[in-house]
Amino acid sequence: MYTGVWQIVKDDIKKTFEVCGRSPNGNLFYNSIYAMQRAGMSVTCITPPITNKNSSKDLVKITGYTPETGLYERLQKQYREIIMNSVDHDITEDDL
């Protein structure tokens, strides 16, 4: 039985990925990626099982993608900017 999964986020436009870490439950991770997708961002996530106790995230490879350190943070920042811009556009002077 697997004790956890790798949390991997992929930027499908730049073809980069980052292994964010391990988790026994990926619900928060899934939900954050899903919210980014709903906002129009081209991101995906994968959560393969961790098959070896001594496995390292540096050993994870994804064909066609290159590793990018700080990708998840960059995507979260981009998502926050999208959300803030949509809130700014929804508020008009008539609402004030």
C-alpha positions, 0 to 999 in steps of 0.5 A, spaced: 500 500 500 502 506 498 503 511 503 502 518 499 503 521 493 507 526 489 504 533 488 506 535 481 504 541 478 505 543 470 505 549 466 502 547 460 504 553 456 512 553 458 512 546 459 515 546 466 513 542 472 515 542 479 514 537 485 511 540 490 512 535 495 509 529 498 502 528 501 497 523 504 491 527 501 492 531 495 485 535 496 487 542 497 492 541 492 487 538 487 482 544 489 488 549 488 489 547 481 482 546 479 481 553 481 487 556 477 484 552 471 477 555 472 480 562 472 483 560 465 490 558 466 493 552 463 496 548 468 495 541 470 497 536 476 499 529 477 499 525 483 503 519 482 504 514 488 510 514 492 513 507 491 519 507 495 521 510 502 527 513 500 525 516 493 527 523 492 523 529 488 529 530 484 529 523 481 522 525 478 522 526 471 516 528 466 517 527 459 517 533 455 517 538 461 523 541 464 523 542 472 522 549 474 524 551 481 518 556 484 513 554 479 507 553 484 509 560 487 509 563 481 502 560 479 499 562 485 501 569 484 499 569 477 492 566 480 491 572 485 492 577 480 487 574 475 482 574 481 484 581 484 483 584 476 476 580 476 474 583 482 476 590 480 472 589 473 466 587 477 466 593 481 463 600 478 462 607 480 454 605 480 456 600 486 459 605 490 
